[in-house]
């Protein structure tokens, strides 16, 4: 889809926690961090499989510095509008 020019974002709540007895119910997210990325984060930052990743979870660690693919993980502050997702959608629409 991206090769055909379609905007292809991934939007997530980035929630992953495990219940007792093996877990502690603390949300550690499913994206990992820039220093310890999960495969899902690698889809964006290393492989560029999506036009950025947008998370509504304030605990998500955003991308730091330049990524290998040039694509990034953003943490959205839903009170700050237009947020990065809205800005990217509007920019893509204007480019058509």
C-alpha positions as CSV (number, residue, x, y, z in Angstrom):
1,X,0.0,0.0,0.0
2,X,2.8,2.4,0.9
3,X,4.5,1.8,-2.5
4,X,1.2,2.8,-4.2
5,X,1.2,6.1,-2.2
6,X,-1.4,5.2,0.5
7,X,-0.8,6.5,4.0
8,X,-0.4,3.4,6.2
9,X,-0.1,4.3,9.9
10,X,-0.4,2.0,12.8
11,X,-2.4,3.4,15.8
12,X,-2.2,1.6,19.2
13,X,-3.1,1.8,22.8
14,X,0.2,0.0,23.5
15,X,-1.1,-2.0,26.4
16,X,0.4,-5.3,27.6
17,X,0.3,-6.6,31.2
18,X,0.2,-10.0,32.7
19,X,-2.0,-11.1,35.6
20,X,-0.8,-12.8,38.8
21,X,0.6,-15.2,39.7
22,X,3.2,-14.8,36.9
23,X,2.7,-11.1,36.4
24,X,2.1,-7.9,38.4
25,X,-0.6,-6.2,36.2
26,X,1.8,-3.3,35.4
27,X,1.4,-2.1,31.9
28,X,4.8,-2.3,30.2
29,X,3.4,-1.9,26.6
30,X,3.9,-4.0,23.6
31,X,6.3,-1.8,21.7
32,X,9.3,-2.0,24.1
33,X,11.6,0.9,24.1
34,X,14.1,2.4,21.7
35,X,17.0,0.6,23.5
36,X,15.0,-2.7,23.9
37,X,12.6,-2.7,21.0
38,X,9.9,-5.4,20.5
39,X,9.3,-6.9,17.1
40,X,6.3,-4.5,16.7
41,X,8.6,-1.5,17.2
42,X,11.1,-2.9,14.7
43,X,8.3,-3.1,12.1
44,X,8.2,0.7,12.2
45,X,11.7,1.9,13.2
46,X,13.9,-0.7,11.4
47,X,11.8,-2.1,8.6
48,X,9.6,0.9,7.8
49,X,6.5,-1.4,7.3
50,X,4.2,1.5,8.4
51,X,4.1,5.3,8.0
52,X,4.8,5.8,11.7
53,X,3.2,4.4,14.8
54,X,1.0,6.5,17.0
55,X,0.3,5.5,20.6
56,X,-2.4,7.0,22.9
57,X,-0.5,5.5,26.0
58,X,1.5,8.2,27.8
59,X,3.9,5.4,29.0
60,X,4.9,4.6,25.4
61,X,8.6,5.5,24.8
62,X,8.7,7.6,21.6
63,X,11.4,7.1,19.0
64,X,14.6,8.9,19.9
65,X,16.9,10.4,17.3
66,X,17.0,9.2,13.7
67,X,15.6,5.7,13.1
68,X,16.9,3.2,10.5
69,X,13.8,3.5,8.3
70,X,13.1,7.1,9.0
71,X,9.7,6.1,10.4
72,X,8.9,6.9,14.1
73,X,6.9,5.9,17.1
74,X,5.0,8.9,18.5
75,X,3.3,9.2,21.9
76,X,0.2,11.3,21.5
77,X,-1.1,13.8,24.0
78,X,-4.8,13.8,23.1
79,X,-5.3,17.2,24.8
80,X,-2.7,18.7,22.4
81,X,-4.5,19.1,19.1
82,X,-3.8,18.7,16.3
83,X,-1.6,15.9,17.6
84,X,1.1,14.3,15.4
85,X,-1.3,11.8,13.9
86,X,-3.7,14.5,12.8
87,X,-0.8,16.6,11.5
88,X,0.4,13.7,9.4
89,X,-3.1,12.9,8.0
90,X,-3.6,16.5,7.1
91,X,-0.1,16.8,5.5
92,X,-0.7,13.6,3.4
93,X,-4.2,14.9,2.3
94,X,-2.7,18.2,1.2
95,X,0.0,16.4,-0.8
96,X,-2.6,14.6,-3.0
